[in-house]
Amino acid sequence: MDRERDRLQAVLEALPRAAIVQGGDEHVVAVNRRFVEMFGLAGRVSYEPGAPLGPVVEAVCDTFADRPAWVVETTHTIAARRIHRAAEIDLTDGRVIRRDVEPLYDSGGRPFGSLWTAEDITEDKRREHALRRDNEALAELARQRNEFLASASHSLRTPLTSIISFCDLLADPASGPLDADRLDFLDAIRRNARRMATVITTLLDTTRMREPQLRLEFGEVDIARMLEHAVHDRMSTLTEAGLFTVLSCEPGPPLYGDEHRLEHVLANLLENAAKFTPPGGAVGIDAAPEGDGWRITVSDTGIGVPEAYREEIFSGFVRAPNAESGGFPGTGLGLTFSRDIVRRHGGDLTVSDAPGGGAVFTLRLPVAGPGRGGEEP
């Protein structure tokens, strides 16, 4: 018996947690040094093997910040639950412990005691509190950023709209003749004003997408019709860029999504293709059912995306080096906005190499929409 007790004591001492074993007759079977030190039992109460458990429990409860109206539960009461029990408890000295109770059974399945363990989780709780505080601070900063972007964008949009309108009026022959140089100057003003207006619209859309209360407007989406609309709306841009455009869509089921937002994604990808593909190049839009969803690709024969930046370009305000060095305008927000929309549909947006050079942007969208975990109409 003494040998078995010594083995049990050795096991308890090897545990990384404070531990005490309760016997079936509500006495102490064994207790390790960590338990004695954690609750300051030395000199306060007897905790030797065979000592009654009640006084030990009372001494432990005296260290709790909120002392429970607690009595010693019998081994049979603990075993009858047949579940592991855990609790986080504040102590009077400011520490926080995690207490666990596990019923013990013999080889015949009969309860013969229970194992009580405790672990000091004070530092974990402090880190958890600090992390929560930092997250709240970051959320507030994000709210202030979005508020500033929305305010600044609205303030800039009004004068830009006026500038573009006056440019159109001045360019109208009814306003009087202009020589070639002045027409070029006017065209430069209008072109850059429109570019700024596009940037502002993208900033506003990105800000709105980051608002947790924003809800997408879900409904049945005819993929072929949506693609036709998107290509038609951007055909002038693609034609002016000197590109050959091909649209191919296989028959398939309608998709559950926000057609307006998905068209916005396609429009952004087509504008990027027009921007980064030299005249004489080609743009392809292909769509086909794939499993329980749709795969839509927008490919081009442009400058492509370096492999090291194929994930980074979706993170916001990041542009690939070849886009920067090539002098192509942009903010690096369009792809961020586009991926946000696709992911809120339960899908994803990725980029890869196009055969022969260029880029292929692939949308994968589930037919059923985002499901229970995503946005609902």
CORCOR-V458624 format. One record per backbone hydrogen bond with DSSP energy under -0.5 kcal/mol. CO is the residue of the C=O (numbers start at 1). NH is the residue of the N-H. If there is no record, write none. Layout:
((CO | NH) (CO | NH))
//
This chain:
((1 | 5) (2 | 6) (3 | 7) (4 | 8) (5 | 9) (6 | 10) (7 | 11) (8 | 12) (9 | 13) (10 | 14) (11 | 15) (12 | 15) (18 | 118) (19 | 32) (20 | 22) (20 | 116) (21 | 29) (21 | 30) (22 | 114) (23 | 26) (26 | 53) (27 | 23) (28 | 50) (30 | 21) (32 | 36) (33 | 37) (34 | 38) (35 | 39) (36 | 41) (37 | 40) (41 | 44) (41 | 45) (48 | 51) (51 | 28) (52 | 56) (53 | 57) (54 | 58) (55 | 59) (56 | 60) (57 | 61) (58 | 62) (60 | 63) (61 | 64) (63 | 92) (65 | 67) (68 | 70) (74 | 78) (75 | 79) (76 | 80) (77 | 81) (78 | 81) (78 | 82) (79 | 82) (85 | 101) (87 | 89) (87 | 99) (89 | 97) (90 | 65) (90 | 66) (91 | 94) (95 | 91) (96 | 121) (96 | 122) (97 | 89) (97 | 99) (98 | 119) (99 | 87) (100 | 117) (101 | 85) (102 | 115) (104 | 112) (104 | 113) (106 | 109) (110 | 106) (112 | 24) (113 | 104) (114 | 22) (114 | 116) (115 | 102) (116 | 20) (117 | 100) (118 | 18) (119 | 98) (119 | 121) (121 | 125) (122 | 126) (123 | 127) (124 | 128) (125 | 129) (126 | 130) (127 | 131) (128 | 132) (129 | 133) (130 | 134) (131 | 135) (132 | 136) (133 | 137) (134 | 138) (135 | 139) (136 | 140) (137 | 141) (138 | 142) (139 | 143) (140 | 144) (141 | 145) (142 | 146) (143 | 147) (144 | 148) (145 | 149) (146 | 150) (147 | 151) (148 | 152) (149 | 153) (150 | 154) (151 | 155) (152 | 156) (153 | 157) (154 | 158) (155 | 159) (156 | 160) (157 | 161) (158 | 162) (159 | 163) (160 | 164) (161 | 165) (162 | 166) (163 | 167) (164 | 168) (165 | 169) (166 | 170) (167 | 171) (168 | 172) (169 | 172) (172 | 175) (173 | 176) (179 | 183) (180 | 184) (181 | 185) (182 | 186) (183 | 187) (184 | 188) (185 | 189) (186 | 190) (187 | 191) (188 | 192) (189 | 193) (190 | 194) (191 | 195) (192 | 196) (193 | 197) (194 | 198) (195 | 199) (196 | 200) (197 | 201) (198 | 202) (199 | 203) (200 | 204) (201 | 205) (202 | 206) (203 | 207) (204 | 208) (205 | 209) (206 | 210) (208 | 211) (210 | 212) (211 | 214) (216 | 218) (219 | 257) (220 | 222) (221 | 223) (221 | 255) (222 | 226) (223 | 227) (224 | 228) (225 | 229) (226 | 230) (227 | 231) (228 | 232) (229 | 233) (230 | 234) (231 | 235) (232 | 235) (234 | 238) (235 | 239) (236 | 240) (237 | 241) (238 | 243) (239 | 242) (242 | 280) (243 | 245) (244 | 283) (246 | 285) (248 | 287) (255 | 221) (255 | 257) (257 | 219) (257 | 259) (258 | 262) (259 | 263) (260 | 264) (261 | 265) (262 | 266) (263 | 267) (264 | 268) (265 | 269) (266 | 270) (267 | 271) (268 | 272) (269 | 273) (270 | 274) (271 | 275) (272 | 276) (273 | 277) (276 | 303) (278 | 281) (281 | 244) (282 | 301) (283 | 246) (284 | 286) (284 | 299) (285 | 248) (286 | 297) (287 | 250) (288 | 295) (290 | 293) (292 | 367) (292 | 368) (293 | 290) (294 | 296) (294 | 365) (295 | 288) (296 | 363) (297 | 286) (298 | 361) (299 | 284) (306 | 309) (307 | 310) (309 | 313) (311 | 314) (312 | 315) (320 | 323) (320 | 324) (321 | 325) (322 | 326) (323 | 328) (324 | 327) (332 | 317) (332 | 318) (333 | 337) (334 | 338) (335 | 339) (336 | 340) (337 | 341) (338 | 342) (339 | 343) (340 | 344) (341 | 345) (342 | 345) (342 | 347) (343 | 346) (344 | 375) (348 | 364) (350 | 362) (352 | 360) (354 | 357) (358 | 354) (359 | 300) (360 | 352) (360 | 362) (361 | 298) (361 | 363) (362 | 350) (363 | 296) (364 | 348) (365 | 294) (366 | 369) (367 | 256) (370 | 373) (371 | 374))
//
